[in-house]
Amino acid sequence: MLSLLLLTGAAQAQMAVPGLDAAHLAIVVNDEEANSVAIGELYRKARDVPARNVVHVRIPGKPHKLTAEQFARLKEEIDSKLPHDIEAVLMVWTAPWAVECNSITSAYTLGFDPEQCVKTCSAGRPSAYFNSPAPRPSAAAAGLRLSMLMPTESVADAKALIGRGVASGFRLTPATAYYLITGDKARNSRAPFFPRSTTVPPKKLAIRTLQQEVLEGAQDVLVYQTGRANVDKLDTLKFVPGALADHLTSWGGNLLGTEQMSSLRWLEAGATASYGTVSEPCNHWQKFPNPSVLLRHYVNGATAIEAYWKSVAWPAQGVFIGEPLAAPYRRAGGK
């Protein structure tokens, strides 16, 4: 069923239309952080992002969280410096990752949602971009600008991350998407959306949905999605360039926290993009990447930032991190 879905005429038509590219991506650099400046320039050169698309701001002290007022000033400054045709923004820093109970990426893209902070476990505000068929963000909604963080804890790690994203576009690599149904029932709320095990020969892709606690020793990981507070054995895995990985838990988006596994661990293990929530979301599947939606858009040529954003129905609390332009299944257009 999924293999047929991936190859529908609509999907092929979507692939034929160029999606997000470097010309329409902005890089926001924090001049208060040397790593941000260095990594921003590395990324600009690697992806040939026009110099006019680079915005410089100052956020002193690496605060983990901004108030709504602080964020409003920051967003106004960023937007005032952006070319009018920008469709996505890459914020080159680890912190801040939150605006009160919202993630900074969702606050930037969809606007700060104060109602979510009244009770963080309540339903979120629906995203009009969820599962959108639009080939570009601007085609989904006027003025829509997606956003993502590129972590800056290590210049060497960021350089490797950028390299994986760029490498993902050069050749189609045989790979597997892994979905684990664990014994942690509370964190398996999206298991009904795991695709069934199958193969998709035209994409050189295998799909494996497994009932087990951890993935160990796999050397061809394109997608790894599971539900656990902490994910073991990451050091035994090999992720292919452009790999996406995330775990459904409350605090994955607390990027420098230790209470639960940070989503940064996925990037450090070799994934190219990830996602985690910055405040207690409870286990609404809508607040996390929908596995079938994510895979469908990614395999049909979307970039990592587009596929991840399209996969989350209520994204207010979720932060998107990684290399935005990774696109292993895009065969035309864009570097």
C-alpha positions as CSV (number, residue, x, y, z in Angstrom):
1,M,0.0,0.0,0.0
2,L,2.7,2.5,1.0
3,S,4.8,1.6,-2.0
4,L,1.9,2.4,-4.3
5,L,1.2,5.6,-2.4
6,L,4.8,6.7,-2.9
7,L,4.5,6.3,-6.6
8,T,1.1,7.9,-7.3
9,G,0.8,10.4,-10.1
10,A,0.3,13.2,-7.6
11,A,3.5,12.3,-5.9
12,Q,5.4,12.2,-9.2
13,A,3.9,15.5,-10.1
14,Q,5.1,16.9,-6.8
15,M,8.6,15.7,-7.5
16,A,8.7,17.4,-10.8
17,V,8.2,20.8,-9.2
18,P,11.4,22.2,-7.6
19,G,10.9,22.7,-3.8
20,L,12.8,24.8,-1.4
21,D,16.3,25.8,-2.4
22,A,19.3,27.8,-1.1
23,A,18.2,30.9,-2.9
24,H,15.1,31.1,-0.7
25,L,16.7,30.1,2.6
26,A,18.0,32.6,5.1
27,I,20.7,32.1,7.7
28,V,20.4,33.9,11.0
29,V,23.7,34.2,12.9
30,N,24.2,35.2,16.5
31,D,27.2,37.5,16.6
32,E,27.5,37.0,20.4
33,E,28.6,33.4,19.8
34,A,31.8,32.6,17.8
35,N,30.6,29.1,16.9
36,S,27.4,30.6,15.4
37,V,29.4,32.9,13.2
38,A,31.8,30.2,12.1
39,I,29.1,27.6,11.4
40,G,26.9,30.1,9.6
41,E,29.7,30.8,7.2
42,L,30.5,27.2,6.7
43,Y,26.9,26.5,5.8
44,R,26.5,29.5,3.5
45,K,29.5,28.3,1.5
46,A,28.5,24.6,1.5
47,R,25.0,25.4,0.2
48,D,25.9,28.5,-1.9
49,V,23.4,30.6,0.1
50,P,23.5,34.2,-1.3
51,A,25.3,36.6,1.0
52,R,22.2,38.8,1.0
53,N,20.3,36.0,2.8
54,V,22.5,36.2,5.9
55,V,21.1,38.1,8.9
56,H,23.2,39.0,12.0
57,V,21.6,39.4,15.4
58,R,22.9,39.6,19.0
59,I,21.6,37.3,21.7
60,P,23.9,37.5,24.7
61,G,24.3,34.8,27.3
62,K,22.8,31.8,25.3
63,P,19.5,31.8,27.2
64,H,17.6,28.6,26.9
65,K,14.2,30.4,26.8
66,L,13.0,33.8,25.7
67,T,10.0,35.7,26.9
68,A,7.3,36.5,24.4
69,E,8.4,40.1,24.5
70,Q,12.0,39.3,23.9
71,F,11.1,37.0,21.0
72,A,8.8,39.6,19.4
73,R,11.7,42.0,19.3
74,L,14.1,39.4,17.9
75,K,11.6,38.3,15.2
76,E,11.0,41.9,14.2
77,E,14.7,42.4,13.8
78,I,15.1,39.3,11.7
79,D,12.2,39.9,9.5
80,S,13.2,43.5,8.8
81,K,16.5,42.3,7.4
82,L,15.2,39.5,5.2
83,P,14.8,39.6,1.4
84,H,11.1,39.5,0.6
85,D,11.4,36.1,-1.2
86,I,12.7,34.1,1.8
87,E,10.7,30.9,2.5
88,A,12.7,29.3,5.3
89,V,15.0,30.5,8.0
90,L,17.9,28.6,9.6
91,M,18.8,29.9,13.1
92,V,22.4,29.0,13.8
93,W,22.5,28.4,17.5
94,T,21.5,25.8,20.1
95,A,20.0,28.2,22.6
96,P,17.5,29.8,22.8
97,W,15.3,26.9,21.7
98,A,12.1,28.0,23.4
99,V,9.8,31.0,23.7
100,E,8.0,30.4,27.0
101,C,6.3,27.1,26.4
102,N,6.6,27.3,22.6
103,S,9.6,26.2,20.6
104,I,11.4,29.1,18.9
105,T,11.0,27.5,15.5
106,S,7.2,27.2,15.8
107,A,6.9,30.7,17.4
108,Y,8.8,32.1,14.4
109,T,6.9,30.2,11.7
110,L,3.4,30.2,13.0
111,G,3.5,32.9,15.7
112,F,3.7,32.6,19.4
113,D,0.7,30.7,20.9
114,P,0.1,31.9,24.5
115,E,-2.9,29.6,24.9
116,Q,-0.7,26.6,24.7
117,C,1.1,27.8,27.8
118,V,-2.1,28.0,29.9
119,K,-2.1,24.2,29.9
120,T,0.7,22.6,27.9
121,C,-1.1,19.3,27.8
122,S,-4.1,20.7,26.0
123,A,-4.6,20.4,22.2
124,G,-2.4,22.5,20.1
125,R,-3.3,25.0,17.4
126,P,-3.5,23.2,14.1
127,S,-0.8,23.9,11.5
128,A,-2.1,24.7,8.0
129,Y,1.1,23.2,6.6
130,F,0.4,19.8,8.1
131,N,0.5,17.2,5.2
132,S,0.3,20.0,2.7
133,P,0.5,19.1,-1.0
134,A,2.1,22.4,-1.7
135,P,5.5,22.0,-3.5
136,R,6.9,25.1,-1.8
137,P,6.2,26.8,1.5
138,S,5.0,30.0,-0.3
139,A,2.5,27.9,-2.2
140,A,0.9,26.7,1.0
141,A,0.3,30.1,2.6
142,A,1.3,33.6,1.7
143,G,4.3,34.7,3.8
144,L,4.9,31.3,5.3
145,R,8.5,30.9,6.4
146,L,9.6,27.6,7.8
147,S,12.4,27.5,10.4
148,M,14.9,25.2,11.9
149,L,17.9,25.3,14.3
150,M,21.4,24.2,13.5
151,P,23.1,23.4,16.9
152,T,26.4,25.1,17.6
153,E,27.9,23.2,20.5
154,S,30.7,21.9,18.3
155,V,32.0,23.4,15.0
156,A,33.4,20.0,14.1
157,D,30.0,18.3,14.7
158,A,28.2,21.0,12.7
159,K,30.7,20.7,9.8
160,A,30.0,16.9,9.7
161,L,26.2,17.6,9.9
162,I,26.4,20.0,6.9
163,G,28.5,17.4,5.0
164,R,25.8,14.8,5.5
165,G,23.1,17.1,4.3
166,V,25.0,18.1,1.2
167,A,26.0,14.4,0.5
168,S,22.4,13.3,0.7
169,G,21.7,14.9,-2.7
170,F,24.4,13.2,-4.7
171,R,23.2,9.7,-5.1
172,L,20.4,7.4,-4.1
173,T,21.6,5.1,-1.3
174,P,20.0,1.8,-0.4
175,A,18.5,2.4,3.0
176,T,15.9,1.3,5.6
177,A,13.3,3.2,7.6
178,Y,12.9,1.7,11.0
179,Y,9.9,2.1,13.3
180,L,10.1,0.6,16.8
181,I,7.0,-0.3,18.9
182,T,8.4,-0.5,22.4
183,G,7.0,-1.6,25.7
184,D,6.6,2.1,26.8
185,K,2.9,2.3,26.0
186,A,2.5,6.0,26.9
187,R,5.2,6.9,24.4
188,N,3.8,4.8,21.6
189,S,0.8,6.9,20.8
190,R,1.9,7.3,17.1
191,A,2.5,3.5,16.6
192,P,-0.8,3.2,14.6
193,F,0.8,5.5,12.0
194,F,3.9,3.4,11.6
195,P,3.9,2.0,8.0
196,R,3.8,-1.7,7.6
197,S,7.0,-3.5,6.7
198,T,7.6,-3.6,2.9
199,T,10.1,-2.7,0.2
200,V,10.0,0.1,-2.3
201,P,12.4,-1.0,-5.0
202,P,12.3,2.2,-7.1
203,K,13.5,4.1,-4.1
204,K,16.0,1.5,-2.9
205,L,14.1,1.6,0.4
206,A,13.1,-1.0,2.9
207,I,10.6,-0.3,5.7
208,R,10.7,-2.3,8.9
209,T,8.2,-1.9,11.7
210,L,9.5,-3.9,14.7
211,Q,8.2,-4.7,18.1
212,Q,11.4,-4.3,20.2
213,E,13.0,-1.9,22.7
214,V,16.0,-0.7,20.7
215,L,17.6,-0.9,17.3
216,E,21.2,-2.2,17.4
217,G,23.8,-2.7,14.7
218,A,21.8,-1.4,11.7
219,Q,24.1,0.2,9.1
220,D,21.6,1.7,6.7
221,V,19.3,3.9,8.7
222,L,17.3,6.5,6.8
223,V,14.5,6.9,9.4
224,Y,14.5,5.9,13.0
225,Q,11.3,6.7,15.0
226,T,10.5,5.3,18.4
227,G,8.8,6.1,21.7
228,R,11.2,6.2,24.7
229,A,12.6,8.7,27.2
230,N,16.1,7.5,26.3
231,V,17.3,5.6,23.3
232,D,20.3,3.2,23.7
233,K,22.7,1.7,21.3
234,L,23.0,4.8,19.0
235,D,26.7,4.2,18.9
236,T,26.1,0.9,17.1
237,L,24.2,2.5,14.2
238,K,25.2,4.0,10.9
239,F,22.9,6.7,9.5
240,V,22.9,7.4,5.7
241,P,23.3,11.0,4.6
242,G,20.0,12.8,5.1
243,A,18.7,10.5,7.8
244,L,15.8,11.6,10.0
245,A,15.4,10.4,13.6
246,D,13.3,11.3,16.6
247,H,11.8,9.8,19.8
248,L,8.4,10.6,21.3
249,T,9.0,11.8,24.8
250,S,8.3,15.0,26.8
251,W,11.7,16.8,26.8
252,G,13.6,15.9,23.7
253,G,13.6,19.6,22.7
254,N,15.2,20.6,26.0
255,L,18.4,20.5,24.0
256,L,21.0,20.9,26.8
257,G,18.9,19.1,29.4
258,T,19.7,15.7,30.9
259,E,16.3,14.6,32.4
260,Q,15.5,12.8,29.1
261,M,17.5,12.2,26.0
262,S,18.0,15.4,24.1
263,S,17.3,15.4,20.3
264,L,20.8,16.6,19.9
265,R,21.9,13.0,20.5
266,W,20.4,11.9,17.2
267,L,22.5,14.5,15.3
268,E,25.6,13.4,17.2
269,A,24.9,9.8,16.3
270,G,24.8,10.7,12.6
271,A,21.2,11.7,11.8
272,T,20.8,14.9,9.7
273,A,17.6,16.3,11.2
274,S,15.5,15.7,14.3
275,Y,12.6,17.0,16.4
276,G,11.7,17.3,20.1
277,T,9.3,19.1,22.4
278,V,10.4,21.9,24.7
279,S,7.6,21.7,27.2
280,E,5.4,18.9,28.6
281,P,3.1,18.0,25.6
282,C,1.5,14.9,27.0
283,N,1.5,12.1,24.4
284,H,-0.8,13.6,21.7
285,W,0.5,12.1,18.5
286,Q,-0.4,15.4,16.8
287,K,2.5,17.1,18.6
288,F,5.1,14.8,17.1
289,P,6.1,13.9,13.6
290,N,3.5,11.6,12.0
291,P,5.6,8.7,10.7
292,S,3.6,8.0,7.5
293,V,3.3,11.7,6.6
294,L,7.0,12.3,7.2
295,L,8.2,9.4,5.1
296,R,5.8,10.1,2.2
297,H,6.9,13.7,1.7
298,Y,10.6,13.0,2.2
299,V,10.7,10.0,-0.2
300,N,8.7,12.1,-2.7
301,G,11.5,14.7,-2.8
302,A,10.8,17.2,0.0
303,T,13.7,18.7,1.9
304,A,14.2,17.7,5.5
305,I,12.7,21.0,6.8
306,E,9.7,20.7,4.5
307,A,9.0,17.0,5.3
308,Y,9.4,17.5,9.1
309,W,7.2,20.6,9.1
310,K,4.5,18.8,7.0
311,S,4.5,15.9,9.5
312,V,3.5,17.7,12.7
313,A,-0.2,18.7,13.1
314,W,0.2,20.7,16.3
315,P,3.8,22.0,16.3
316,A,3.7,24.8,18.9
317,Q,5.9,22.9,21.4
318,G,8.2,21.2,19.0
319,V,11.7,22.4,17.9
320,F,13.0,21.3,14.5
321,I,16.8,20.9,14.3
322,G,19.4,19.9,11.7
323,E,20.4,20.6,8.1
324,P,17.3,21.9,6.4
325,L,18.1,21.3,2.7
326,A,18.9,17.6,2.9
327,A,16.9,15.9,0.2
328,P,18.1,12.4,-0.7
329,Y,15.1,11.7,-3.0
330,R,15.1,15.0,-4.9
331,R,16.6,14.3,-8.3
332,A,16.2,17.7,-9.8
333,G,17.0,21.3,-8.9
334,G,18.8,22.8,-6.0
335,K,22.3,22.1,-4.6
